[in-house]
């Protein structure tokens, strides 16, 4: 018997893609490592209060390695990453609660190997020959901006770290040569971000373990070098955007050679430590991920002769690539596949899933597949986005009804939206919303020139691209322009607030820890981003008037549509004060505004109960604004009260 779909208005459809599935039944996967035959990775578990567990796959199955309440999370640069590594079965990790490095030799309990003080660590590397761990250290013991350095930590006992390199504003990616005699690392200074310009250094390591003969081999203020890696033969490889695209290069004997040059990206913006988009499969091959027009593919590059091929895999979002011999492991997701830890047999091009981010028994009839689109925007240019139509096998809307539209503006702003299956998108599309996920000018994945088009234009070009994308869909007859909303988090929240404040297109908006006061951000945010706005807006305080002109907080009288705000109480990137000032200004004018503050949360929500509440309250909010009944109406407290 063929079931018939029920007719209900868009937005009111019931869906099995629930907030509980997203918040508690899904884990965040990152930081893959190979250690012999074993595979390790990190899992962010909302159901455990946002704890980052470490999991090992050793045939025939999975094993949790990190006992609660330990949580492997670094807070260097506030965004962290690179919070654990493993060598010969011994795990070294940064514990979220105290930011100390611990040694874990299962089944024994973790043992701290750094002092209990105000230092933080990230990007851990094991120096086997010297029985130590190398790391980026961020020192918060003194007042003012924290100092960064590369340090060595005794892997056997708790002792003060020894500084190997210091004097620059930022450091990243300490990487040892296979023989342990050389160290490569990155450094850069304000006002650059690492996707603007970095310096790649190589140094010898002397008999005492200190660095000598330190020399810069690539990079500069206008060249972004990321992910240095020594090959098994000792040659140094890295990713650079010197051609206008993040491509692979080899450095040897003072000569830098491009490998597989393409108008595509073999790397991405290092918002966090420990990213890996390529790895060596033995001495003669590189397994590498490549992003072309917003879609990632995995490829094989033969170093002898330069032959290359793209592998026929169903993944369009690929990261944390590791390899050894005929085996590669990575985190992959595709239009019909949720993120998972994937093992790839290179000889057979055959994959298997070691760990899915969620185990869902859902029919594909509930999932909308992204369409990559581009459209005309300001200055005669074109912008990029992923468009999702509403889809739910159980429901249809009345003939002639157009769906409400949610425009998503990603964070960063130097980041990118992906067209891979994402339950946080499907939450909306399976309830009858159309979604446009915009890769506005300034996004990564489309080359350095596209990325730099946001220089001096933040709050203008990104907003224009979101609005023009929505208008394009209205002209195409895809969506209801009278029921359009914009949402975003962090920098994406700023884009959303600017669209709502300085334009009259969207009828509602949602800001998740979004920026409303650029001056406050420039003065009070953490070190990593404290000079970020100089490229995006202009030097501060010289360009103070421009900062004020683009800050929604100063133009609250122009924001006239319902808006909902979500904020972490312990957010250091966008402090709650920013959100609360704008909320108070809107309430004073009688605008329909809702504000949810989450104690214990920082920049982004990690706890299952908070993720659930935020999703359901936002759905309720859209129902109230656009005039339809949602499936959560009977269990969500009215946020407008």
N, C-alpha and C positions, 0 to 999 in steps of 0.2 A: 504494500500500500504506500502511495506517495503522500507525504504530509503536505498540507497547504500552509503557506505563511499567513500569519495574522496581519491585518492592516492596523497599524498604529502610527501616530505622528513621529517624525524623526525626533530623536532625543529622548523618547520615552520607552525605547525598546529595552527589554530585559536581556541581560547578557551573562554567560557563565564566566566571562573574564572579569572577575570581581576584584574589589580592593583587597580582599583577603588573599586571593591568589597572588597578586602582585606584591603585597607587603610581607606575607609570612611564608608563602609556598615557593617563593623565588629567591635565589641567592645571586649575589654579584660575584662574578669570576674575574680574577686578575692574577698577575705575577706567576707565570708558569716557569718551572725549573726542571731540568733533567739532571738526575744524579745516578749515573750508571743506568740500570734498567728501570729505575723508579721515576715517576713523574710527581711533582709537587705543584700545588697552586694555593691561592688564597680565596676564601669564600666570605663575602660579606653577608651576614645572616641577620635579617631584620627580626626574625622570631627569637633571636637571642640578644635582643637589645642593641643590635647593630655591631655585634662582635665580629672581628675578622679571624676566622679559623684558618688553620693550615691543614691541608688534606694531602695525603699521599695515595697514589695509585701504584700498587705493587701486585702483580698477578697473584691471586685471581680477583682482587677487589680493592675497595677504598678503605682508608683508615684515617680517622681524625688524629692529628699529631699534637695539637696544642690544647692542653687541658684548660677549661674555664677556671677562673675568669680572665685568663690571659687573652689578649687581643692584639694581633700583629698589625699595627698601624703607626706610621710615622706622621709627624706634624711639621716637618721641615717645610718651609715655604707655605705653611698652613695646608697645602693640598697633599703633601706627603708622597707616597709611592716608594717602591724599593724597600719595603719594610722587612723583608726576610730573604735569606739565601740558605743554601744547603750544600754541604760537601761531605762525601763519604758517610752519609747517614746522619750527620750532625747538623742541626738546624740552628741558625743564628737569626734572631728576630728583634724588632723594636716593639716594646710593649706600650700600648696606647696610654695606659694610666699614668706611667711615670717617664716614658720616652727613653728608658734605659735599654741597652742591648743585652739580650739574654742568650745563653747557650743552652740548647735543649738536646740531650742525648737520651732518646727514649730507651727504656721506660722511666728513667730518672726525671725528677722535677726540674723545671727551668732554673738556671743559675745566672744571676746578673754579673756581667763582666765590665760594666761601666759604673761610675760613681752615681750616687743619688744626688743629683744637682739639677740645674736648670738648662742642661745641654740636651739637644735633640739630635737624632741621627737618621740617616737615610742612605739608600744606594749601597747596600752592604756587599762587600766582595771578600772572599776568603783567600788569604795569602798562606797557602799550605806550608811552604818552605820555612816561613818564619813564625808559624803558629799564631797568627794574628788576623784580625778583621779590619779591612779598610772601609772607610765610610765618609760621607759628607757630614760634617758636624755644624750645627747651628747653636751658637752660644748665647743664651738668654740670661746669663748670670749678672751682667751689668745693665744699668739703665740705658735707654736709647735703643737704636736699631741693633739687632743681634748680628754678631760677626759670624761669617762662614769660613770654613776651612776643610781641607781633607786631612783626616787623621788616621792613625793606626791604633788599634785596641788589642791588648793582649787577650787571646782567645781562651787562656787557661784560668786567669784570675781577674778579679775586679781591681782595676787600677786606672789611673788617670790616662786619658788618650794622649798620644804623642802627635804633634802637628807635623804634617808632611808638606803642605802647601797652604799659604795664606796670603792676604793682602788684596785680594779681589773681592768685589761685592758678593759674587755668587760662584758656586762650584757645582759640578755634576759629573756623573759617569766616570768615576775612577775605574780603570780597566787594566788588569795585569796581562802581560805577555805570557805565552804558554810556559816559557822557561823561568818566569818569575823575576826576570832581570830588568824589565822596563815597565813603566806605568804611563798610561795615557789618561788624560782628563780634560774636561771642559771648564772654562771660566768666562765670566762676562761681568760688565759693570753697568750701573745705572747710566742713562735712562733706558738702556736696552732691555728687552725681554729676550729669552733664549731663541725665539723665532725671528728676532730682528738681526742679532749678530752675536756670535760667540767665538772664542779662541780655543783651538785644539792644541794641547801641549803633549809632548812626549819627554819623559825623563828616565835616566838610568837610576837604578836602586843600588846604593853602595853596600859595603859589607855590614854596616851598622843598621841598614834598613832605611836610611834617609835618601832623599832625592838629590841627584846631582845632574849636571849637564841638561838642565831644563830648557827646552826650546819649543817655540811655537812653529807648528808645521802647516796649519791651515786656519782659515777663519779670519775674522776681522769685524769691525763695527757694522758692516753691511753684508755680511755673509753668515748665514745660520748653519752651523755645523752641529749635528746631533748624532748620537749613537756610535761612538767609536768602539771598534772591536778588533782585537788581534786575531788573525787567522791562525790555524794550526801551524803554518810554516813561519809564523812570526811577523808577517806583513800586517800593516795597519790599514784597516778599512773604516770608512765613515760615510755618513749621509750629509750632503751639502746642497744648498740652494743657489750656488754660484752661477748656475745656468739659467736661473729663474724658476727651477723646479728642484725639489728635494730628490736628488739622484745619488746613486752609489759611486764611491770613488775608492781607489787604492793608492796608498802612499808608500813609496819605497825608493831608497837611494836618492832622495830629494826630488823625486818626480811624482806628480799626482796624475793618475790616469782615470778617466771616466769609465764606468762599466754600465752597459745597457742604457745608454743615454736616451731618454724619452721625455715627452711633454706630459709627465705623470709624476706622482709623488711616492717616493719609497720611504717616507717618514712623515711624521706629524708633529704638531706643536707639543713640546714636553711640559705640559701642565703638571705632570707628576713624574717622579723618578722611576727608573726601571723599565721604560718602554723598550720594546724590541720588535722591529719589523723585518729583521733578517738574521740568519744564523748559518753557520758552516756545517754542511753535511759531509764530513771528512775533509780531505785536503783539496778537493778539486771542484766542489760545488757550493753554491750559495742558494739557500731557500729564502725567498724574499717576497714580502707583500708589497703590492703596488696599487695606488689609488688613482684611478682615471675617471674623471667626471663624476666624482662622488662615490664610486663603487670600487671596493678593494678586490683584488685577485691575488692568488698565490702563484709564484713562478719559480722556475729553476734556472740558474745561470751556471753554465760550465766555464770555469776559470781558464781552462786551456782551450783556446780557440774562440771563446766568447759566445758559443751557441746558447740560445735561450728559448724557453717555451713557457707558456701560461698553462697551468694545470686545470683540467675540466672539473672544478669543484663547485658545489652549490652555495658558496659563501661569498658575501659581498661586504662583510665587515670582519677584518682579520687583525689580530694583534698578539703580542707576547709570543713571538715565534721562537722556538728552540729546535735544535736538530742534532742528530748524532748518527753517523753512518747512513743506513737506509731508512731512517725514521725521523719524522718531524712531529712536533706537537705545537699546538697553537689554540687560541680562543677564537672561534669562528661563529658567525651568525649569517643568515641569509634571508631572503624574502619570505621563505616558508620555514625557517629554522631559527629557534631561539638561541641565544649565545650558549656555547658548550665548549668544554675542553675536548679538542679533537686530536686524535692520533692518526698520522698519515704514513702509510707504507709507500715510500718513494719509488720502489721498484715496480709496484703494481698500480700506483695512483689510487689506492684504495684507502678509505677512511673508516674510522669507527669512533663512536662517542664514548669518552671515558667518564664524563660527568656533565649532564645537562643542567642548565641554570634552573630549570623547572621541569617537572614531570606532569604533563598535562594530557588528559584524555579528551581533547577538544577537536571537533570536526573542523576542517579547513573552511567550512561554510561560515564560520564566525570571524575569519581573518581577512582583512583588506590588504591587498598587495600594493606597494608604493609604485607610482609612476613618476619617473624622473622628468621634470619639465624645466624649461627655461623660458623667459619672457622679457619683454622690453621694460626697462626701468629708466631712471633719470640719466641725463647726460648722453643719451643714445646708446647706453650700455645694456647688457643683459644680466639678469640674476638667475640663480638656480634654486630649485626646491624639489621636495618630494610631496606628491599629492596622493592622498588616500580618500577613496570614496567610502561612504557608509556601507557596511556589510554585516548582515546577520541572517543566517538561513531561516530563522523562525519568523521574521517580520519583514513587511514592506510598508512603504508610506503610500498615501493616497496619490493617485495620478495627478501630475501637475505640481505637487509640493516639492520644493527644493530644500535640501538639508541645511541646518545651521552650520556655520563654519567656525572652526577653531584654528587660528594661525599660531604656530609655535615659533618662537625665536630662541635659538639655542644660546647657551652661555658662552663665556670666554671674554670678549666676543671672538677671540681667535680660537675657534673650535669648529665643529662641523656637525650637521645632522646626518644621520645614516638612514638608508632605505631598508635596512634589515628589520626582521620581525621584532617588534618592540611592544610588550604588553601595555606599556603606558600610553602608547598610541592606540592600540586595539581596544583599550578600555573605552575610548571615545567613539571610535568608528563602529564598534559592535553595538553601541547604543543609538546609532543613527546620526552621528556627527560626521561631517567631512573635516579632514585635517590637512592643513598645508604646513609642512615642516620646512622652513626657509633656510637656505644657505646663502644668506645675504652677502653683499660685497664685504670683504674682510674675513670671510670663512676660509678654512683650509681645505685642500684637496683640489684646488683649481690653479695652483701656481702662485709664485711670490707676488706677481703684479696684481692679481685679484685680491690676495691677502692684504696688500698695502693700499688698496683703494679705500680703506676705512681710515687711513691716516688723515687726521684733521677733520674727519667727517662722521665721527661716532655720534649717534643721536640724530643723524640726518640720512646718510646713505642706507643704513640698516633699516631704519623706519620706512623710508621710501620703498625699499624692496619688499617689505612685508605688506605694505598697503597696495603696491602695484600687483603683487601676486594675488591678493584677494580680489582686486578689481578684474584681473585677468580671468579668474574663475567665474566671477559674476557675468562677465561678457560672454563666456563660453556656455552659460546656462547651467553650470554645475552646482551652484550654491545660492543660498538666500542672503543677499547683501544686507538685508534689514535685520538679520540674526547672525551677526558676525562678532566674534570675540578674539582677543589676542592674549596669549599667555607666555610667560617666560620666567626663567630662574636666573638670579644673579645679574650678569650683564644682559641676559635675555629679558630679565625683568625690567631693566632700564629701558631697553628698546620698546617693550610693551607700554611702559609708563609714558615714554615720549610720544608714542603713537596716540595714546589716549588723551594726552595733555595738549599737544600741539596740532592735532588733526581732528577731523570730525567724521572719520569713516567707521570705526568700530563702535559697537553698541554696548560692549562690556569688556572687562579685562581681569586677568588674574596675575598678580605679581608674587612670585616665590622668592623671598629674600632679595628683592630687586633694589637697585640703586636709584635713589631719588635726588640725592644731593652730591654733585660731583666735587664741590669744594670740600665737603666733609670727607669724602672718599680720598681725595688727594692729601688731606692733612692727617687723617686718622687711621688709614688702613695699614695692613702689615707690610713689611719691608719688600717682599717679592713684587707686589703690585704698586708700591708707593710712587713710582715714577712712570708707570704704565701709560697714564693718561697724557703724558707729554707728546707722544705721537698721535694719539687718538683725538685729543682736544687741542693741546698746546701747552707751553711751559707755564707752570704755576709758581708764583702769583702773577706773572706778567700778563697772562691771558685770563685773568680772573673774571673779566666781564663775560667772556665766552663761556666759562664754566657756569656762571649764573644763568646765562641765556639758555643753556641746554639742560638745566636742572629742573625737573618737574616740581620740586618742592616750592620754588619761587613763583610758580604759575598755577597753583592749585585752583585758582578761580576759573581756569580754562577747562579743567577736568570735570565733565558734566554727566558722565555715565557711571553706572554701578561698577564698583571695583572691589575685588577681594584680595587680601594680603595674607601671606603665610611667612612666618619668620621664626628662626631659631634664636633662642634667648642667649646662647653663648657664641653667636656668630662674630668672629673677629674680622672677616672679610667685609661684610656689610653689617655693621652693628645695628641692633634693634632701634637705636635712636633715629636712624634715617627713616625707617618705615613708620615709626610712631608719630613723627612730626607731620608727615603727609596725611596719615589717617586722621589725626586731630584736626588738621586744616579742612579736610573734606567733611568731617562730622560737623564742624562749626558752620558749614554752608548748607547742611541738610542733604548732602549727597548720600545715596545708598551705598554704604561702605561696610565691609566686614573685615575683622582682623583676628587672626589666630596666631598666638604666640606659643611656641613649643619649648618648655623647659628642658634643659639637657641636650638640646640639639645645637649643632654648629652650622656650618655653611652647607646646607643640604640635609635631608632627613634620613636617618638610618634606622630608627626604631619602627618596628612593624605597626604598632598602634598609631604612631604619628603619620606614617605613610598612608595608612588606611583612612584615618580621619581627614587628612588633606584631600585625598581623591574624592571621597564621598561628599565632603562639604562643597568642593568645587562643582561637582555634578548638581547638587541641590541648588547651588547659586545660579547656574545657567538655566535650570528649570524655572526658578523664580523670575529671572530676568526675561526669558524668552517665552514664558507662558505655557509650559507643558509640565505634566506630572512625571517625576522620575521614580525609579524603583527604590531610591533611598529616602524618599520624603518622609516615611513613617519612622525612621530611626536616626535622622540627623537633627541635631539641635540647630535651631534657626540662628545663623551667624550674625544676622542683622539686629538681633535683640541686645 
